[in-house]
Amino acid sequence: MTTPTAVITGASSGIGAATARHLAAAGHRVVLTARRAERVEALAEELTKAGYEAEAHPLDVTDRAAVDAFAAALDRCDVLINNAGGAFGLDSVASADPGDWSAMYEVNVLGVLHMTQALLPALIASGAGTVLVVSSTAGHGTYEGGAGYVAAKHGAHVLAETLRLEIVAEPVRVIEIAPGMVRTDEFSLTRFRGDAAKAAKVYQGVAEPLTADDIADTITWAVTRPPHVNVDLLVVRPRAQASNTKVHRTT
């Protein structure tokens, strides 16, 4: 059998990089995409040296022309992991920067749209394709200061839900993984524009927030189910988080 190919967006760090490692170990050829060329190239080299099939393709998912060129050059695609995303700011609706909202929508929603549209023909041609969208619990419940990110992730959720209805006759399943509190090196730092103190406060007193490996393990489990099994939506939170606004903290 030919090794299945998994395309992973946002593979330069965090959940994306962890997913690349997990899927490679599960027997996939992994195609790593992200804007930071040096990061994905280093990860591809690491995986190749470990005996896995991996290749790096620097790519900005918000650039449709670049996405189309990438898709045209790809020989096959069995799995698409739409992981690229991010949050910018934690401002109220009254004070938020519309530019932040636009940037979040571009990467979290239009990036998913670009990649899915470009690779859907190959996914259908595979005979057992998987489109997986990494959304967020933010897309399923509001919280103060989060309206822009919530709106974007809700958009990703609705995209996945609608796509599932529209392509039900095709041999492609659509999976949504919605993580809650995940502590990675960059998510909160990006949200707070490099303010390490603010970023650390997000996880203060939480004994065990989720890790990128926890989500990567969940993604890999969902992807490696038999082709007829579709995990429509899987919400993953740490035990200490009951909702977006209810978190047990020891300090």
MIDOSE-1310 file (N, C-alpha, C; in nm, 2 decimals, decimal comma, always signed):
residues 251
mttp	+0,08/-0,12/+0,00/+0,00/+0,00/+0,00/+0,09/+0,13/+0,00; +0,04/+0,23/-0,07/+0,11/+0,36/-0,07/+0,09/+0,43/+0,06; +0,20/+0,48/+0,11/+0,19/+0,56/+0,24/+0,09/+0,67/+0,23; +0,00/+0,69/+0,32/-0,10/+0,80/+0,31/-0,02/+0,93/+0,34
tavi	-0,06/+1,04/+0,27/+0,00/+1,17/+0,29/-0,09/+1,26/+0,37; -0,03/+1,32/+0,47/-0,11/+1,41/+0,55/-0,04/+1,55/+0,54; -0,12/+1,65/+0,50/-0,08/+1,79/+0,49/-0,12/+1,86/+0,62; -0,02/+1,92/+0,69/-0,05/+1,98/+0,82/-0,01/+2,13/+0,81
tgas	-0,11/+2,22/+0,83/-0,08/+2,36/+0,83/-0,04/+2,41/+0,97; +0,03/+2,52/+0,98/+0,08/+2,57/+1,11/+0,17/+2,47/+1,18; +0,25/+2,40/+1,10/+0,33/+2,29/+1,15/+0,47/+2,34/+1,21; +0,49/+2,47/+1,22/+0,62/+2,52/+1,27/+0,63/+2,51/+1,42
sgig	+0,52/+2,49/+1,49/+0,53/+2,49/+1,64/+0,40/+2,43/+1,70; +0,40/+2,42/+1,83/+0,28/+2,38/+1,90/+0,21/+2,26/+1,85; +0,08/+2,27/+1,84/-0,01/+2,16/+1,80/+0,03/+2,10/+1,67; +0,06/+2,19/+1,57/+0,10/+2,15/+1,44/+0,22/+2,06/+1,43
aata	+0,33/+2,11/+1,50/+0,45/+2,03/+1,50/+0,43/+1,90/+1,58; +0,36/+1,90/+1,69/+0,33/+1,78/+1,76/+0,25/+1,68/+1,68; +0,16/+1,73/+1,60/+0,07/+1,65/+1,52/+0,16/+1,58/+1,41; +0,25/+1,66/+1,35/+0,34/+1,60/+1,25/+0,42/+1,48/+1,31
rhla	+0,47/+1,50/+1,43/+0,55/+1,39/+1,49/+0,46/+1,27/+1,51; +0,34/+1,29/+1,56/+0,25/+1,18/+1,59/+0,20/+1,11/+1,47; +0,16/+1,18/+1,36/+0,11/+1,12/+1,24/+0,23/+1,05/+1,17; +0,35/+1,10/+1,17/+0,46/+1,04/+1,11/+0,48/+0,90/+1,18
aagh	+0,48/+0,90/+1,31/+0,50/+0,78/+1,39/+0,38/+0,68/+1,36; +0,27/+0,73/+1,32/+0,15/+0,64/+1,29/+0,15/+0,59/+1,15; +0,26/+0,63/+1,07/+0,27/+0,57/+0,94/+0,24/+0,66/+0,83; +0,22/+0,79/+0,85/+0,19/+0,89/+0,75/+0,31/+0,95/+0,69
rvvl	+0,31/+0,98/+0,56/+0,41/+1,08/+0,51/+0,35/+1,22/+0,54; +0,43/+1,30/+0,61/+0,38/+1,43/+0,65/+0,44/+1,54/+0,57; +0,35/+1,63/+0,52/+0,39/+1,75/+0,44/+0,36/+1,87/+0,53; +0,47/+1,93/+0,57/+0,47/+2,04/+0,68/+0,46/+2,17/+0,61
tarr	+0,36/+2,25/+0,65/+0,34/+2,39/+0,59/+0,33/+2,49/+0,71; +0,39/+2,60/+0,69/+0,39/+2,72/+0,78/+0,46/+2,83/+0,71; +0,44/+2,95/+0,76/+0,51/+3,06/+0,71/+0,66/+3,06/+0,74; +0,70/+3,01/+0,85/+0,84/+3,01/+0,90/+0,92/+2,90/+0,84
aerv	+0,98/+2,92/+0,73/+1,05/+2,82/+0,65/+1,15/+2,74/+0,74; +1,23/+2,81/+0,82/+1,34/+2,75/+0,89/+1,28/+2,65/+0,99; +1,16/+2,68/+1,05/+1,10/+2,59/+1,15/+1,06/+2,46/+1,08; +0,98/+2,47/+0,98/+0,93/+2,35/+0,91/+1,04/+2,27/+0,85
eala	+1,14/+2,33/+0,80/+1,25/+2,26/+0,74/+1,33/+2,19/+0,85; +1,35/+2,25/+0,96/+1,42/+2,18/+1,07/+1,34/+2,06/+1,12; +1,20/+2,07/+1,13/+1,12/+1,96/+1,17/+1,12/+1,85/+1,07; +1,11/+1,88/+0,94/+1,12/+1,78/+0,84/+1,25/+1,70/+0,85
eelt	+1,36/+1,78/+0,87/+1,49/+1,71/+0,88/+1,50/+1,62/+1,00; +1,44/+1,66/+1,11/+1,43/+1,58/+1,24/+1,36/+1,45/+1,21; +1,24/+1,46/+1,14/+1,16/+1,34/+1,12/+1,23/+1,25/+1,02; +1,29/+1,31/+0,92/+1,36/+1,23/+0,82/+1,47/+1,15/+0,88
kagy	+1,55/+1,21/+0,96/+1,66/+1,15/+1,03/+1,61/+1,03/+1,12; +1,49/+1,05/+1,17/+1,43/+0,94/+1,26/+1,37/+0,83/+1,17; +1,38/+0,84/+1,04/+1,33/+0,73/+0,96/+1,19/+0,75/+0,90; +1,13/+0,87/+0,92/+1,00/+0,89/+0,87/+1,00/+0,97/+0,74
eaea	+0,89/+0,97/+0,67/+0,87/+1,04/+0,54/+0,82/+1,18/+0,58; +0,90/+1,28/+0,55/+0,85/+1,42/+0,58/+0,92/+1,52/+0,49; +0,84/+1,62/+0,45/+0,89/+1,73/+0,37/+0,83/+1,86/+0,41; +0,91/+1,96/+0,39/+0,86/+2,10/+0,43/+0,83/+2,18/+0,31
hpld	+0,72/+2,26/+0,32/+0,67/+2,35/+0,22/+0,63/+2,48/+0,28; +0,72/+2,58/+0,29/+0,68/+2,71/+0,35/+0,56/+2,76/+0,27; +0,46/+2,80/+0,35/+0,33/+2,84/+0,29/+0,25/+2,93/+0,39; +0,19/+3,04/+0,33/+0,10/+3,13/+0,41/-0,04/+3,09/+0,36
vtdr	-0,12/+3,03/+0,45/-0,25/+2,98/+0,41/-0,35/+3,10/+0,37; -0,31/+3,22/+0,40/-0,40/+3,33/+0,37/-0,37/+3,38/+0,22; -0,27/+3,33/+0,16/-0,23/+3,36/+0,02/-0,28/+3,26/-0,07; -0,40/+3,29/-0,13/-0,47/+3,19/-0,22/-0,38/+3,15/-0,33
aavd	-0,31/+3,24/-0,40/-0,23/+3,20/-0,51/-0,12/+3,10/-0,47; -0,06/+3,12/-0,35/+0,04/+3,03/-0,30/-0,02/+2,90/-0,27; -0,14/+2,90/-0,21/-0,20/+2,77/-0,17/-0,24/+2,69/-0,30; -0,29/+2,76/-0,40/-0,32/+2,69/-0,52/-0,20/+2,63/-0,59
afaa	-0,09/+2,70/-0,59/+0,04/+2,65/-0,64/+0,09/+2,53/-0,56; +0,08/+2,54/-0,43/+0,12/+2,42/-0,35/+0,04/+2,30/-0,38; -0,10/+2,32/-0,39/-0,19/+2,20/-0,42/-0,16/+2,14/-0,55; -0,13/+2,23/-0,65/-0,10/+2,18/-0,79/+0,02/+2,09/-0,79
aldr	+0,12/+2,12/-0,71/+0,25/+2,05/-0,71/+0,25/+1,93/-0,62; +0,14/+1,91/-0,54/+0,13/+1,79/-0,45/+0,09/+1,67/-0,53; +0,16/+1,56/-0,51/+0,12/+1,44/-0,59/+0,00/+1,37/-0,53; -0,03/+1,38/-0,40/-0,15/+1,32/-0,34/-0,18/+1,38/-0,21
cdvl	-0,30/+1,36/-0,16/-0,34/+1,41/-0,03/-0,45/+1,32/+0,03; -0,42/+1,26/+0,14/-0,52/+1,17/+0,20/-0,58/+1,24/+0,33; -0,50/+1,32/+0,39/-0,55/+1,39/+0,51/-0,50/+1,53/+0,51; -0,60/+1,62/+0,54/-0,56/+1,76/+0,56/-0,59/+1,81/+0,70
inna	-0,49/+1,85/+0,77/-0,50/+1,90/+0,91/-0,50/+2,05/+0,90; -0,62/+2,11/+0,91/-0,63/+2,26/+0,91/-0,60/+2,31/+1,06; -0,47/+2,33/+1,08/-0,43/+2,37/+1,22/-0,39/+2,52/+1,23; -0,35/+2,58/+1,12/-0,30/+2,72/+1,13/-0,41/+2,81/+1,19
ggaf	-0,37/+2,89/+1,28/-0,47/+2,99/+1,34/-0,40/+3,07/+1,44; -0,48/+3,14/+1,52/-0,42/+3,22/+1,63/-0,51/+3,33/+1,67; -0,48/+3,38/+1,79/-0,56/+3,49/+1,86/-0,48/+3,61/+1,87; -0,54/+3,73/+1,85/-0,47/+3,85/+1,86/-0,55/+3,95/+1,94
glds	-0,50/+3,98/+2,06/-0,56/+4,07/+2,15/-0,67/+4,00/+2,24; -0,71/+4,07/+2,35/-0,81/+4,03/+2,44/-0,90/+4,15/+2,48; -0,94/+4,22/+2,37/-1,01/+4,35/+2,40/-1,16/+4,33/+2,39; -1,23/+4,43/+2,45/-1,37/+4,42/+2,44/-1,42/+4,46/+2,30
vasa	-1,55/+4,43/+2,27/-1,60/+4,47/+2,15/-1,59/+4,62/+2,12; -1,61/+4,70/+2,23/-1,61/+4,84/+2,22/-1,48/+4,90/+2,19; -1,37/+4,83/+2,23/-1,24/+4,88/+2,21/-1,15/+4,80/+2,11; -1,19/+4,69/+2,06/-1,11/+4,61/+1,98/-1,06/+4,67/+1,85
dpgd	-0,95/+4,63/+1,80/-0,89/+4,68/+1,68/-0,95/+4,60/+1,56; -1,02/+4,66/+1,47/-1,08/+4,58/+1,36/-0,97/+4,51/+1,28; -0,85/+4,56/+1,28/-0,74/+4,49/+1,21/-0,71/+4,36/+1,27; -0,72/+4,35/+1,41/-0,70/+4,22/+1,48/-0,81/+4,12/+1,43
wsam	-0,93/+4,17/+1,43/-1,04/+4,08/+1,39/-1,02/+4,03/+1,24; -0,98/+4,12/+1,15/-0,96/+4,08/+1,02/-0,85/+3,98/+1,01; -0,74/+4,00/+1,08/-0,63/+3,90/+1,08/-0,67/+3,77/+1,13; -0,75/+3,77/+1,24/-0,80/+3,64/+1,29/-0,89/+3,57/+1,19
yevn	-0,98/+3,64/+1,13/-1,07/+3,58/+1,03/-0,99/+3,52/+0,91; -0,89/+3,60/+0,87/-0,81/+3,56/+0,75/-0,74/+3,42/+0,78; -0,68/+3,40/+0,89/-0,61/+3,28/+0,91/-0,70/+3,17/+0,97; -0,79/+3,20/+1,06/-0,87/+3,09/+1,12/-0,98/+3,04/+1,03
vlgv	-1,03/+3,13/+0,94/-1,15/+3,09/+0,86/-1,11/+3,08/+0,71; -1,06/+3,19/+0,65/-1,02/+3,19/+0,51/-0,91/+3,10/+0,48; -0,81/+3,08/+0,58/-0,70/+2,99/+0,56/-0,76/+2,85/+0,55; -0,85/+2,81/+0,63/-0,91/+2,68/+0,62/-0,99/+2,66/+0,49
lhmt	-1,06/+2,77/+0,45/-1,13/+2,76/+0,32/-1,03/+2,74/+0,20; -0,93/+2,82/+0,20/-0,83/+2,81/+0,09/-0,77/+2,67/+0,08; -0,73/+2,62/+0,19/-0,66/+2,48/+0,19/-0,76/+2,37/+0,16; -0,88/+2,39/+0,21/-0,98/+2,28/+0,18/-1,03/+2,28/+0,04
qall	-1,06/+2,40/-0,01/-1,10/+2,41/-0,15/-0,98/+2,36/-0,25; -0,86/+2,39/-0,22/-0,75/+2,36/-0,31/-0,72/+2,21/-0,30; -0,74/+2,14/-0,19/-0,70/+2,00/-0,17/-0,82/+1,91/-0,18; -0,94/+1,96/-0,18/-1,06/+1,87/-0,18/-1,06/+1,77/-0,30
pali	-1,02/+1,81/-0,42/-1,02/+1,72/-0,53/-0,92/+1,60/-0,51; -0,81/+1,63/-0,45/-0,71/+1,52/-0,42/-0,77/+1,43/-0,30; -0,83/+1,49/-0,21/-0,89/+1,42/-0,10/-1,00/+1,32/-0,15; -1,08/+1,37/-0,24/-1,18/+1,28/-0,30/-1,12/+1,17/-0,38
asga	-1,02/+1,21/-0,46/-0,95/+1,11/-0,54/-0,88/+1,00/-0,46; -0,85/+1,03/-0,33/-0,78/+0,93/-0,25/-0,87/+0,81/-0,22; -1,00/+0,84/-0,22/-1,10/+0,73/-0,20/-1,14/+0,72/-0,05; -1,06/+0,78/+0,04/-1,09/+0,78/+0,18/-1,02/+0,90/+0,25
gtvl	-1,06/+1,02/+0,21/-1,00/+1,14/+0,26/-1,05/+1,18/+0,39; -0,97/+1,27/+0,46/-1,01/+1,33/+0,58/-0,97/+1,48/+0,58; -1,07/+1,56/+0,61/-1,05/+1,70/+0,64/-1,07/+1,72/+0,79; -0,96/+1,76/+0,86/-0,97/+1,78/+1,00/-0,95/+1,93/+1,03
vvss	-1,04/+1,99/+1,10/-1,03/+2,13/+1,14/-1,00/+2,14/+1,29; -0,89/+2,20/+1,33/-0,86/+2,23/+1,47/-0,93/+2,37/+1,50; -1,04/+2,36/+1,57/-1,11/+2,48/+1,60/-1,07/+2,52/+1,75; -1,16/+2,54/+1,83/-1,14/+2,57/+1,97/-1,27/+2,57/+2,05
tagh	-1,26/+2,55/+2,18/-1,38/+2,56/+2,26/-1,44/+2,71/+2,25; -1,35/+2,80/+2,21/-1,39/+2,94/+2,19/-1,50/+2,95/+2,09; -1,49/+2,86/+1,99/-1,59/+2,86/+1,88/-1,73/+2,81/+1,93; -1,74/+2,76/+2,05/-1,86/+2,70/+2,10/-1,91/+2,77/+2,23
gtye	-1,85/+2,88/+2,27/-1,90/+2,95/+2,38/-1,82/+3,08/+2,40; -1,90/+3,19/+2,43/-1,84/+3,32/+2,43/-1,77/+3,35/+2,57; -1,68/+3,45/+2,57/-1,63/+3,49/+2,70/-1,58/+3,64/+2,68; -1,58/+3,72/+2,78/-1,55/+3,86/+2,77/-1,41/+3,88/+2,72
ggag	-1,39/+3,97/+2,63/-1,26/+4,00/+2,57/-1,23/+3,91/+2,45; -1,31/+3,81/+2,43/-1,27/+3,71/+2,33/-1,36/+3,71/+2,20; -1,44/+3,82/+2,18/-1,53/+3,82/+2,07/-1,47/+3,80/+1,93; -1,36/+3,86/+1,91/-1,30/+3,84/+1,78/-1,25/+3,70/+1,75
yvaa	-1,18/+3,64/+1,85/-1,14/+3,50/+1,83/-1,25/+3,41/+1,83; -1,35/+3,43/+1,92/-1,47/+3,35/+1,93/-1,54/+3,35/+1,79; -1,56/+3,46/+1,74/-1,62/+3,47/+1,61/-1,55/+3,40/+1,50; -1,42/+3,41/+1,50/-1,33/+3,34/+1,40/-1,34/+3,19/+1,41
khga	-1,33/+3,14/+1,54/-1,33/+3,00/+1,56/-1,47/+2,94/+1,54; -1,57/+3,02/+1,57/-1,71/+2,98/+1,54/-1,72/+2,97/+1,38; -1,66/+3,06/+1,31/-1,66/+3,05/+1,17/-1,60/+2,92/+1,12; -1,49/+2,88/+1,18/-1,42/+2,75/+1,14/-1,51/+2,63/+1,18
hvla	-1,58/+2,64/+1,29/-1,67/+2,53/+1,33/-1,79/+2,52/+1,23; -1,84/+2,63/+1,19/-1,96/+2,63/+1,09/-1,91/+2,58/+0,96; -1,79/+2,62/+0,92/-1,73/+2,58/+0,79/-1,73/+2,42/+0,79; -1,67/+2,37/+0,90/-1,66/+2,22/+0,90/-1,80/+2,15/+0,90
etlr	-1,89/+2,21/+0,98/-2,02/+2,15/+0,99/-2,10/+2,15/+0,86; -2,08/+2,27/+0,79/-2,15/+2,28/+0,66/-2,09/+2,19/+0,55; -1,95/+2,19/+0,55/-1,88/+2,10/+0,46/-1,92/+1,96/+0,47; -1,94/+1,91/+0,59/-1,98/+1,78/+0,62/-2,12/+1,75/+0,55
leiv	-2,21/+1,84/+0,56/-2,34/+1,82/+0,49/-2,33/+1,82/+0,34; -2,24/+1,91/+0,29/-2,23/+1,93/+0,14/-2,16/+1,82/+0,07; -2,07/+1,75/+0,14/-1,99/+1,64/+0,07/-2,02/+1,50/+0,13; -2,14/+1,49/+0,18/-2,17/+1,36/+0,25/-2,17/+1,24/+0,15
aepv	-2,19/+1,27/+0,02/-2,19/+1,17/-0,08/-2,04/+1,13/-0,13; -1,95/+1,21/-0,09/-1,81/+1,19/-0,13/-1,74/+1,10/-0,02; -1,63/+1,03/-0,06/-1,55/+0,95/+0,03/-1,45/+1,03/+0,11; -1,51/+1,14/+0,18/-1,42/+1,23/+0,26/-1,50/+1,25/+0,39
rvie	-1,44/+1,23/+0,50/-1,50/+1,27/+0,63/-1,45/+1,40/+0,68; -1,53/+1,47/+0,76/-1,49/+1,60/+0,81/-1,49/+1,59/+0,96; -1,38/+1,61/+1,02/-1,36/+1,60/+1,17/-1,33/+1,74/+1,23; -1,39/+1,77/+1,34/-1,35/+1,89/+1,41/-1,30/+1,86/+1,55
iapg	-1,18/+1,90/+1,58/-1,13/+1,89/+1,72/-1,12/+2,03/+1,78; -1,19/+2,04/+1,90/-1,20/+2,17/+1,96/-1,13/+2,17/+2,10; -1,00/+2,21/+2,10/-0,93/+2,21/+2,23/-0,97/+2,33/+2,32; -0,96/+2,30/+2,45/-0,98/+2,40/+2,55/-0,84/+2,46/+2,58
mvrt	-0,81/+2,47/+2,71/-0,69/+2,53/+2,75/-0,57/+2,45/+2,72; -0,48/+2,49/+2,63/-0,36/+2,42/+2,59/-0,24/+2,51/+2,61; -0,15/+2,47/+2,69/-0,03/+2,55/+2,71/+0,08/+2,52/+2,61; +0,10/+2,61/+2,52/+0,21/+2,60/+2,42/+0,30/+2,71/+2,43
defs	+0,41/+2,71/+2,36/+0,51/+2,81/+2,37/+0,47/+2,95/+2,32; +0,37/+2,95/+2,22/+0,35/+3,07/+2,15/+0,21/+3,12/+2,15; +0,10/+3,04/+2,18/-0,03/+3,09/+2,16/-0,06/+3,22/+2,24; -0,04/+3,21/+2,37/-0,07/+3,33/+2,45/+0,03/+3,44/+2,43
ltrf	+0,15/+3,41/+2,40/+0,25/+3,51/+2,37/+0,21/+3,59/+2,25; +0,16/+3,52/+2,15/+0,11/+3,59/+2,03/-0,01/+3,68/+2,06; -0,10/+3,62/+2,14/-0,22/+3,69/+2,18/-0,19/+3,82/+2,25; -0,09/+3,82/+2,34/-0,06/+3,94/+2,42/+0,07/+4,01/+2,36
rgda	+0,09/+3,98/+2,23/+0,20/+4,06/+2,16/+0,33/+4,05/+2,23; +0,37/+3,93/+2,28/+0,50/+3,91/+2,34/+0,51/+3,94/+2,49; +0,40/+3,98/+2,55/+0,40/+4,01/+2,70/+0,40/+3,88/+2,77; +0,52/+3,83/+2,82/+0,53/+3,70/+2,88/+0,46/+3,70/+3,01
akaa	+0,45/+3,81/+3,09/+0,38/+3,81/+3,22/+0,23/+3,78/+3,20; +0,17/+3,85/+3,10/+0,03/+3,83/+3,07/+0,00/+3,69/+3,02; +0,09/+3,64/+2,94/+0,08/+3,50/+2,88/+0,08/+3,40/+2,99; +0,18/+3,41/+3,09/+0,19/+3,32/+3,20/+0,07/+3,32/+3,29
kvyq	+0,00/+3,44/+3,30/-0,11/+3,45/+3,39/-0,23/+3,36/+3,34; -0,24/+3,34/+3,22/-0,35/+3,26/+3,16/-0,35/+3,12/+3,23; -0,23/+3,07/+3,25/-0,22/+2,93/+3,31/-0,19/+2,93/+3,46; -0,18/+3,04/+3,52/-0,14/+3,05/+3,66/-0,23/+2,97/+3,75
gvae	-0,17/+2,88/+3,83/-0,25/+2,80/+3,92/-0,32/+2,68/+3,86; -0,31/+2,66/+3,73/-0,37/+2,55/+3,67/-0,27/+2,43/+3,67; -0,30/+2,33/+3,75/-0,20/+2,22/+3,77/-0,16/+2,16/+3,64; -0,25/+2,12/+3,55/-0,22/+2,05/+3,43/-0,30/+2,09/+3,31
plta	-0,27/+2,21/+3,25/-0,33/+2,24/+3,13/-0,29/+2,14/+3,02; -0,37/+2,13/+2,92/-0,33/+2,04/+2,81/-0,20/+2,08/+2,75; -0,14/+1,98/+2,68/-0,02/+2,01/+2,60/-0,04/+1,99/+2,46; +0,05/+2,04/+2,37/+0,03/+2,01/+2,23/+0,03/+1,86/+2,20
ddia	+0,11/+1,78/+2,27/+0,10/+1,64/+2,25/-0,03/+1,58/+2,28; -0,10/+1,63/+2,38/-0,23/+1,58/+2,41/-0,33/+1,60/+2,29; -0,32/+1,71/+2,23/-0,41/+1,74/+2,12/-0,36/+1,66/+2,00; -0,23/+1,65/+1,98/-0,18/+1,57/+1,86/-0,22/+1,43/+1,88
dtit	-0,22/+1,37/+2,00/-0,26/+1,24/+2,02/-0,41/+1,22/+1,99; -0,49/+1,32/+2,02/-0,63/+1,31/+1,99/-0,66/+1,32/+1,84; -0,58/+1,41/+1,77/-0,60/+1,42/+1,63/-0,56/+1,29/+1,56; -0,45/+1,23/+1,60/-0,40/+1,11/+1,54/-0,50/+1,00/+1,56
wavt	-0,56/+0,99/+1,68/-0,66/+0,89/+1,71/-0,78/+0,90/+1,61; -0,83/+1,02/+1,60/-0,94/+1,05/+1,51/-0,91/+1,01/+1,36; -0,79/+1,05/+1,32/-0,75/+1,03/+1,18/-0,73/+0,88/+1,15; -0,69/+0,81/+1,25/-0,66/+0,67/+1,22/-0,77/+0,57/+1,25
rpph	-0,89/+0,63/+1,28/-1,01/+0,54/+1,29/-1,04/+0,48/+1,15; -1,11/+0,37/+1,14/-1,15/+0,32/+1,01/-1,22/+0,42/+0,92; -1,20/+0,42/+0,79/-1,26/+0,53/+0,71/-1,40/+0,56/+0,72; -1,48/+0,46/+0,76/-1,63/+0,48/+0,78/-1,66/+0,54/+0,91
vnvd	-1,57/+0,56/+1,00/-1,59/+0,62/+1,13/-1,56/+0,77/+1,12; -1,66/+0,85/+1,15/-1,64/+1,00/+1,15/-1,66/+1,06/+1,29; -1,55/+1,12/+1,34/-1,56/+1,19/+1,46/-1,61/+1,33/+1,43; -1,74/+1,36/+1,43/-1,79/+1,49/+1,39/-1,72/+1,60/+1,47
llvv	-1,73/+1,59/+1,60/-1,68/+1,70/+1,69/-1,63/+1,63/+1,82; -1,51/+1,67/+1,85/-1,45/+1,62/+1,98/-1,39/+1,74/+2,05; -1,45/+1,77/+2,17/-1,41/+1,88/+2,26/-1,31/+1,82/+2,36; -1,20/+1,88/+2,37/-1,09/+1,83/+2,46/-1,05/+1,94/+2,56
rpra	-1,07/+1,92/+2,69/-1,03/+2,02/+2,79/-0,95/+1,95/+2,89; -0,87/+2,03/+2,97/-0,80/+1,97/+3,09/-0,91/+1,95/+3,19; -0,88/+1,86/+3,28/-0,98/+1,83/+3,39/-1,01/+1,95/+3,47; -0,92/+2,04/+3,48/-0,94/+2,16/+3,57/-1,02/+2,27/+3,50
qasn	-1,06/+2,25/+3,37/-1,14/+2,35/+3,30/-1,28/+2,29/+3,27; -1,38/+2,35/+3,34/-1,52/+2,30/+3,31/-1,58/+2,37/+3,20; -1,54/+2,49/+3,17/-1,59/+2,57/+3,06/-1,49/+2,68/+3,03; -1,52/+2,76/+2,93/-1,43/+2,87/+2,89/-1,40/+2,96/+3,01
tkvh	-1,50/+2,98/+3,10/-1,49/+3,07/+3,20/-1,48/+3,01/+3,34; -1,48/+2,88/+3,35/-1,48/+2,81/+3,48/-1,35/+2,72/+3,49; -1,25/+2,77/+3,55/-1,12/+2,70/+3,56/-1,08/+2,69/+3,71; -1,04/+2,57/+3,75/-0,99/+2,55/+3,89/-0,85/+2,60/+3,90
rtt	-0,82/+2,69/+3,99/-0,68/+2,73/+4,00/-0,64/+2,72/+4,15; -0,52/+2,67/+4,17/-0,48/+2,64/+4,31/-0,42/+2,77/+4,38; -0,38/+2,87/+4,29/-0,33/+3,00/+4,35/-0,40/+3,11/+4,27
